[in-house]
Each structure stands twice: as structure tokens, then as C-alpha cells.
Amino acid sequence: MKFPQNFFFGVSNAANQVEDEIFDNWIRFTQKAHAVASFHDRPFPNERLRFWTQPEIEINLAKDLGVQVFRLSLSWERLVPNCNVWDSEAASRYKHILKMIKDSGMKVMLTLFHHSIPSWMEDQQGWVNKESVEWFDFYSQKAKAEFGELVDYWITLNEPVPWSYLTYAEGLFPPGIKGNIFKHYKALKHMSVAHNKFFKFVNGDTPVGIAHHMGFHTGRGVFNKLFSMLTDYLAHWQFLNSIQHHMDFFGINYYGAEWMTLAGPAQYEDLDFSDAGRAIYPEGLYILLRKIAKKFPTLPIIISENGIGDGTDNVRPAYLTQHLLAVQKAIKEGIKVIGYVHWTLSDNFEWTDGYGPKFGLVQVKREENLKRVPRDSYYLFQKIIKEHQLSQQQIEESWTKYQSMMGTPREYWRSEDGKHGLSHPKMRMTPKQDWRMLKV
């Protein structure tokens, strides 16, 4: 079960989830009552992972893991503290961090917009404002000039569709004011124009793509199945029509299935979910890879994010090996998947979920001054990377470990409506469900 020789492995984080010493729009959002769960009652919340002042901790963990690619993002707010004002001191610090990654033998996959806009931009309606395209032009072109020689892959936008919907339609992301669906689509239009302009600006110098969130949409019953076909188009394919000729690669962020109903994704008790409320379904990744390859037959595909909220680390090994099996199955069928980037290296700030769900290969003990403790899944991934293959033993042992959880409760950080995080987890039973790729 070897991976192709040129296939790469990576890990990822995002500036506004890991950086300290900044007051950004997310920290501002946490000051609103009930805006972010599991935040203020956690040690050192504003410091996140201290990636700004102590980046070597994460970089060394990634180096020891053996990954070939380190995906990270820039803080737009830090680099552009006011409209069209470039902070050269912050740029110098970012350049130092990027050089640390390169000197550690890893390539840099750099994201420009990852779920956070500058506070001054947010106060002017953010991406809804038509001037947002010009604001992004200034920021992205300065970033290209400053960091271009250190970047191996550019990602312009991370998950533009869910970010825009949660920001302008649902009001779950900052600034937390419910808008309407028209603002959502207006923002997406401006984001697509901004992406296309940056693609043309780079002009083939370095590969440019996006990290596009895609869940496997399905439903129970005829109506929900038909409804899931509509939501699948609106959430996944509609936006791509506006940028389809402006990508050098396609990045897919995949976490699981979404069982659609009119009230939103359901949380059925007989299906297993991550601690963050995503239904586990590796086959969905394989199916989506086939659809992407059909729509974009010449584009290389990168799994730009894949991971699971699992504080026990008893589910993650099986989740990891089964999703890598899905990738292998796609590759064997001729689909050009060139890399897999795991989300994430160390437990971090998970947006409106705060520090609840644990997505890290490395545990962060916040009560012990953010002490890092690699989990068993870290060493499993390390071995897979080193050997550049999956073994049958790894697959079987991972599934046996997961089976030990069946019929037992574990932490669940998702509210009853499926939208909000919790400050303290409830317990959810692990069902006896076989979601392995071997059944495909």
C-alpha cells in the first residue's frame, strides 16, 4: 500500500488559531457574551499556541514528524493594521518564521485568508464591501513581493463558502450580526474576483489554489436526499464556477458527511461523529475526489485539511488510516492526488468552539503552560510518512483500538441544534458502526 514517490504529507495551522500577541477580530469577538464557547475558562486563552513568539515549538514537532509540507497562514490584521498600511516589522517576523520552516527541510504552503479579516475591514462590512477586492489586492500583492521566494504553494482563500455563510447569514462568526443570504453571495462574488486577480498577478510563478471545504452531503428519506443534492451544489460547486479557470491545484478540506434536513445537518444516534460534530465517513472523501477529478481533469488535487476532533485519541488512528485508504483508492484509479495535509499538529483554538474539540496529533496541556505531549496518532502518522506507505497491521490495529470505544461514552462539544459549541462537553455514546473503507 505504498504512496506514489512524489506524494507529500503535511500538517497545517492558521495564524488566528495559533498566534499570540495580537488583538484581532476573533479576540474582540470573544468579549461578546456567549460568542465563543470554551474560551475564557481555559488557561492562557489569548495566547493560543504562542506561534508568534515561540514558533520553533510547532516547527520542531513538524520536522520530527517528518512531513514535507508545513501549511500556515498570515494574519491579515497583523500585516495590514489599517487600510493600505503595511507593517514592515510584522512582515520581517513572518519572513523569519517562514525561513525557519524552510531551514527545517519543509516546503511552505501559505494561506492568505483563513477565517479572519482585519478589524477595520470588518467594521466596513468586510467582504460585502466592494472595496474588499482592492483591499485584498494590496495585501496579497505585498505578501507576494515580501514572501514569494519562500513560498511553494499559495492558497488565497480557506473555506470561503462556509465562512461567508456563518458570517453574513448565520451570524456565528464575527462580528456576530445576522445578515441575509444576499450578503453571503455578495461576499462570495468579491472573494472570487480577488482570487482570480491574485492568480493572474502570480502568473504561474508559484502554484495558486484554494482550500475548499467539502462535506459529503446526503440524507435519509427521499425528500432529504433530494434536498442534499441542492445543498451539495450550493455549498460546494456553485462557487467553483467563478474560479474554475484560475487554479493551479485544487485543495479540498474534508472532515465527514453531513446528513441534511431542512433544520440543518442531523446528528443521528446510530452514526458516529467526531467530538466537534462531524459524521465520520471516509468513503465520502473518495467519492468527492472522483467528482472533483471529473470536473477538473487536469488539476492536481491536494487534501489541504483532514482531521478529527478526538480527545481520547482512540478514534483518530482509524480515522487517519481509513481516509488515507480513500486517497490511495482514488490514486489507483488514476486521480491525480498529490498530497495529504493533516489538520492539525497541536490542539488549538477552534473558532466558535474555542478550546473544546481536540484536533491535534499533539496534546496541549493548557493548565501546564501549554505543554506539548505527542499522542499515539502522532507516532502512527510519523511511521506512515517515514515508510511512505500504509501497512495492513496499522489498519487493523487502528480499527481494533476504535472498536474498544464502541458502546462507551466520550466527549461531544456540539449543541442540540448542531450549530453552536459548548463550554463544557456532554457525553455521547460511541455507536457500533462500521465506517471503514474496506466496505467500498
BELMO-V202279 format. One record per pair of residues at least 4 apart in sequence whose C-alpha atoms are under 7 Angstrom apart, sorted by the first residue. I is the first residue (numbers start at 0). GAP is how many residues later the second one is. D is the distance in whole Angstrom. If there is no record, write none. Layout:
# BELMO-V202279
I;GAP;D / I;GAP;D
This chain:
# BELMO-V202279
0;388;5 / 0;389;5 / 0;390;7 / 1;386;6 / 1;387;4 / 1;388;6 / 2;4;6 / 2;385;6 / 2;386;6 / 6;331;5 / 6;332;5 / 7;60;6 / 7;330;7 / 7;331;5 / 7;332;6 / 8;58;5 / 8;59;6 / 8;60;6 / 8;330;6 / 8;331;5 / 8;332;6 / 8;376;7 / 9;57;5 / 9;58;6 / 9;59;4 / 9;60;6 / 9;330;6 / 9;331;4 / 9;332;6 / 10;58;7 / 10;59;5 / 10;60;6 / 10;330;5 / 10;331;5 / 10;332;6 / 10;333;6 / 10;334;6 / 11;58;6 / 11;59;4 / 11;60;6 / 11;329;6 / 11;330;6 / 11;331;6 / 11;332;5 / 11;333;7 / 12;58;6 / 12;59;5 / 12;331;6 / 13;4;6 / 13;58;5 / 13;59;5 / 13;100;7 / 14;4;5 / 14;57;7 / 14;58;5 / 14;59;6 / 14;60;5 / 15;59;6 / 15;100;7 / 16;31;6 / 16;331;6 / 16;332;5 / 16;333;7 / 17;30;5 / 17;31;5 / 17;32;6 / 17;33;6 / 17;330;6 / 17;331;7 / 18;28;7 / 18;29;6 / 18;30;6 / 18;31;5 / 18;32;5 / 18;33;5 / 19;26;7 / 19;27;4 / 19;28;6 / 19;29;7 / 19;30;5 / 19;31;7 / 19;32;6 / 20;26;7 / 22;4;6 / 22;5;7 / 23;4;6 / 23;53;7 / 23;94;7 / 23;95;6 / 24;4;6 / 24;91;7 / 24;93;7 / 24;94;5 / 24;149;7 / 25;4;6 / 25;148;7 / 26;4;7 / 28;6;6 / 28;145;6 / 28;146;6 / 29;5;6 / 29;6;5 / 35;316;5 / 35;317;6 / 35;318;6 / 36;315;6 / 36;316;5 / 36;317;5 / 36;384;6 / 36;385;5 / 36;386;5 / 37;4;7 / 37;315;6 / 37;316;5 / 37;317;5 / 37;318;6 / 37;384;7 / 37;385;4 / 37;386;7 / 38;6;6 / 38;315;5 / 38;316;6 / 39;5;6 / 42;323;6 / 42;324;6 / 43;4;7 / 47;300;7 / 47;301;6 / 48;299;7 / 49;4;6 / 49;5;7 / 50;4;4 / 54;4;6 / 54;42;7 / 55;4;6 / 56;4;6 / 57;4;6 / 58;4;6 / 58;42;6 / 59;4;6 / 60;4;6 / 61;4;6 / 61;5;6 / 62;4;6 / 62;41;6 / 64;317;5 / 65;316;6 / 65;319;6 / 65;320;7 / 66;318;7 / 67;38;5 / 67;39;6 / 68;37;5 / 68;38;5 / 68;39;6 / 68;40;7 / 69;36;6 / 69;37;6 / 69;38;5 / 69;39;6 / 70;37;6 / 70;38;4 / 70;39;6 / 71;37;6 / 71;38;5 / 71;39;6 / 72;37;5 / 72;38;4 / 72;39;6 / 72;41;7 / 73;37;6 / 73;38;6 / 74;4;6 / 75;4;6 / 75;41;6 / 75;42;6 / 76;4;5 / 76;40;6 / 76;41;4 / 76;42;7 / 77;12;7 / 78;7;6 / 78;8;5 / 78;11;6 / 78;12;6 / 79;4;7 / 79;5;5 / 79;6;5 / 79;7;6 / 79;59;7 / 80;4;6 / 80;37;7 / 81;38;6 / 83;51;7 / 83;54;7 / 86;4;6 / 87;4;6 / 88;4;6 / 89;4;6 / 90;4;6 / 91;4;6 / 92;4;6 / 93;4;6 / 94;4;6 / 94;52;6 / 95;4;6 / 96;4;7 / 97;4;6 / 97;52;7 / 98;4;6 / 99;4;6 / 100;4;7 / 100;5;6 / 101;4;5 / 101;5;6 / 106;45;6 / 107;42;7 / 107;43;5 / 107;44;5 / 107;45;7 / 108;42;6 / 108;43;6 / 108;44;5 / 108;45;6 / 109;41;7 / 109;43;6 / 109;44;5 / 109;45;6 / 110;43;6 / 110;44;4 / 110;45;6 / 110;46;7 / 111;28;7 / 111;43;6 / 111;44;5 / 111;45;6 / 112;43;6 / 112;44;5 / 112;45;6 / 113;43;6 / 113;44;5 / 114;43;7 / 114;48;6 / 116;4;7 / 116;5;6 / 117;4;6 / 118;4;6 / 119;4;7 / 120;4;7 / 120;5;5 / 121;4;4 / 123;5;7 / 124;4;6 / 125;6;7 / 126;5;5 / 126;60;5 / 126;63;6 / 126;64;7 / 127;55;6 / 127;58;6 / 127;59;4 / 129;60;7 / 130;4;6 / 131;4;6 / 131;58;7 / 132;4;6 / 132;57;6 / 132;60;7 / 132;61;5 / 133;4;6 / 134;4;6 / 135;4;6 / 135;58;7 / 136;4;6 / 136;57;7 / 137;4;6 / 138;4;6 / 139;4;6 / 140;4;6 / 141;4;6 / 142;4;6 / 143;4;5 / 146;4;7 / 151;54;6 / 152;53;6 / 152;54;5 / 152;55;6 / 153;53;6 / 153;54;5 / 153;55;6 / 154;53;6 / 154;54;5 / 154;55;5 / 154;56;7 / 155;39;6 / 155;53;7 / 155;54;6 / 156;53;5 / 156;54;6 / 157;52;6 / 157;53;5 / 157;54;6 / 158;4;6 / 158;52;6 / 158;53;5 / 158;54;5 / 159;4;6 / 159;28;7 / 160;4;6 / 160;27;7 / 160;74;6 / 161;4;6 / 162;4;6 / 163;4;6 / 163;20;5 / 163;23;7 / 163;24;7 / 164;4;5 / 164;5;6 / 164;19;6 / 165;4;5 / 165;5;6 / 165;6;5 / 165;7;6 / 166;4;5 / 166;5;6 / 166;6;5 / 166;7;6 / 166;9;7 / 167;10;6 / 167;11;5 / 167;12;6 / 167;15;6 / 167;16;5 / 168;9;6 / 168;10;5 / 168;11;5 / 168;12;5 / 168;15;6 / 169;8;5 / 170;5;4 / 170;6;5 / 170;7;4 / 170;8;7 / 171;4;5 / 178;4;7 / 179;4;7 / 180;4;6 / 181;4;6 / 182;4;6 / 183;4;6 / 184;4;6 / 185;4;6 / 186;4;6 / 187;4;6 / 188;4;6 / 189;4;6 / 190;4;6 / 191;4;6 / 191;50;6 / 191;51;6 / 192;4;6 / 193;4;6 / 194;4;6 / 195;4;6 / 195;47;6 / 195;50;6 / 196;4;6 / 197;4;6 / 198;4;6 / 198;9;6 / 198;47;6 / 201;4;7 / 206;41;5 / 206;42;7 / 207;39;6 / 207;40;5 / 207;41;7 / 208;38;5 / 208;39;6 / 208;40;5 / 208;41;6 / 208;42;7 / 209;40;6 / 209;41;6 / 210;40;4 / 210;41;5 / 210;42;6 / 210;93;6 / 211;39;6 / 211;40;5 / 211;41;6 / 212;39;6 / 212;40;5 / 212;41;6 / 213;22;6 / 213;38;7 / 213;39;6 / 213;40;6 / 214;39;6 / 214;40;7 / 214;41;6 / 214;42;5 / 214;43;6 / 215;40;6 / 215;41;4 / 215;42;6 / 215;68;5 / 216;11;5 / 216;15;6 / 216;40;6 / 216;41;5 / 216;42;6 / 216;43;7 / 217;7;6 / 217;10;5 / 217;40;6 / 217;41;5 / 217;42;6 / 218;5;5 / 218;6;4 / 218;9;6 / 218;40;5 / 218;41;5 / 218;42;7 / 219;4;6 / 219;5;6 / 220;4;6 / 221;4;6 / 222;4;6 / 223;4;6 / 223;36;6 / 223;37;6 / 224;4;7 / 225;4;7 / 226;4;6 / 227;4;6 / 227;32;6 / 228;4;6 / 229;4;6 / 230;4;6 / 231;4;6 / 232;4;5 / 232;5;6 / 233;4;5 / 236;4;7 / 239;4;6 / 247;51;6 / 248;50;5 / 248;51;5 / 248;52;6 / 249;49;7 / 249;50;6 / 249;51;5 / 249;52;6 / 250;50;6 / 250;51;5 / 250;52;6 / 250;53;5 / 251;50;6 / 251;51;5 / 251;52;5 / 251;53;7 / 252;50;6 / 252;51;5 / 252;52;4 / 252;53;6 / 253;31;7 / 253;51;6 / 253;52;5 / 254;23;7 / 254;51;6 / 254;52;6 / 254;53;7 / 255;22;6 / 255;23;5 / 255;24;5 / 255;25;5 / 255;26;7 / 255;28;7 / 256;21;7 / 256;22;5 / 256;23;6 / 256;24;6 / 256;27;7 / 257;7;6 / 257;21;6 / 258;6;5 / 258;7;5 / 259;4;6 / 259;5;4 / 259;6;6 / 260;4;6 / 260;5;7 / 264;153;7 / 269;161;6 / 270;8;7 / 270;160;6 / 270;162;6 / 271;7;6 / 271;8;6 / 271;158;6 / 271;159;6 / 271;161;7 / 272;4;5 / 272;5;5 / 272;6;4 / 272;7;5 / 273;4;5 / 273;5;6 / 273;6;7 / 273;34;6 / 273;35;5 / 273;36;6 / 274;34;5 / 274;35;6 / 274;82;6 / 274;136;6 / 274;137;5 / 274;138;6 / 275;33;6 / 275;81;6 / 275;136;7 / 275;137;6 / 275;138;6 / 276;137;6 / 280;154;6 / 281;40;6 / 281;41;5 / 281;44;6 / 281;155;6 / 282;4;6 / 282;43;6 / 282;154;6 / 283;4;6 / 284;4;6 / 284;41;7 / 285;4;6 / 285;40;5 / 285;41;6 / 285;44;6 / 286;4;6 / 287;4;6 / 288;4;6 / 288;41;7 / 289;4;6 / 290;4;6 / 291;4;6 / 292;4;5 / 292;42;6 / 299;36;5 / 299;37;6 / 299;38;6 / 300;35;6 / 300;36;5 / 300;37;6 / 301;35;6 / 301;36;6 / 301;37;5 / 301;38;6 / 302;36;6 / 302;37;5 / 302;38;6 / 303;36;6 / 303;37;5 / 304;36;5 / 304;37;5 / 304;38;5 / 305;35;7 / 305;36;5 / 305;37;5 / 306;35;6 / 306;36;5 / 306;37;7 / 306;52;7 / 307;8;6 / 307;51;5 / 308;48;5 / 308;49;5 / 308;50;4 / 309;5;6 / 309;6;6 / 309;47;7 / 309;48;5 / 309;49;6 / 310;46;7 / 310;47;5 / 312;64;7 / 313;87;6 / 313;88;5 / 314;4;6 / 314;87;5 / 315;4;6 / 315;61;7 / 316;4;6 / 316;60;5 / 316;81;5 / 317;4;6 / 317;77;7 / 317;80;5 / 317;81;5 / 317;84;7 / 318;4;6 / 319;4;6 / 320;4;6 / 320;74;6 / 321;4;6 / 321;114;6 / 321;115;6 / 322;4;6 / 323;4;6 / 324;4;6 / 324;112;7 / 325;4;6 / 325;111;7 / 326;4;6 / 327;4;6 / 328;4;6 / 329;4;7 / 329;5;5 / 330;4;5 / 330;5;6 / 330;6;6 / 342;16;7 / 343;15;6 / 343;16;5 / 343;17;7 / 344;15;5 / 344;16;5 / 344;17;6 / 345;14;4 / 345;15;6 / 345;16;5 / 345;17;6 / 345;18;6 / 346;11;5 / 346;12;5 / 346;13;4 / 346;15;6 / 346;16;6 / 346;17;6 / 347;7;6 / 348;5;5 / 348;6;5 / 349;4;5 / 349;5;6 / 351;69;6 / 352;68;5 / 352;69;7 / 355;57;6 / 356;56;6 / 360;13;6 / 360;14;6 / 360;16;6 / 360;17;5 / 361;10;6 / 361;11;6 / 361;12;4 / 361;13;5 / 361;16;7 / 362;9;6 / 362;10;5 / 362;11;6 / 362;12;6 / 363;6;5 / 363;7;6 / 363;8;5 / 363;9;6 / 364;4;7 / 364;5;5 / 364;6;5 / 364;7;6 / 365;4;4 / 365;5;7 / 373;4;6 / 375;4;6 / 376;4;6 / 377;4;6 / 378;4;6 / 379;4;6 / 380;4;6 / 381;4;6 / 382;4;6 / 383;4;6 / 383;5;5 / 383;6;6 / 389;4;7 / 390;4;7 / 391;4;6 / 392;4;6 / 393;4;6 / 394;4;6 / 395;4;6 / 396;4;6 / 397;4;6 / 398;4;6 / 399;4;6 / 404;25;6 / 405;24;5 / 405;25;6 / 405;26;5 / 406;22;6 / 406;23;5 / 406;24;6 / 406;25;7 / 407;21;6 / 407;22;6 / 408;18;6 / 408;19;5 / 408;20;4 / 408;21;6 / 409;17;5 / 409;18;6 / 409;19;6 / 410;14;6 / 410;15;6 / 410;16;5 / 410;17;6 / 411;13;5 / 411;14;5 / 411;15;6 / 411;16;6 / 412;8;6 / 412;9;5 / 412;12;5 / 412;13;7 / 413;4;6 / 413;6;6 / 413;7;5 / 413;8;6 / 414;4;6 / 414;5;5 / 414;6;6 / 414;7;6
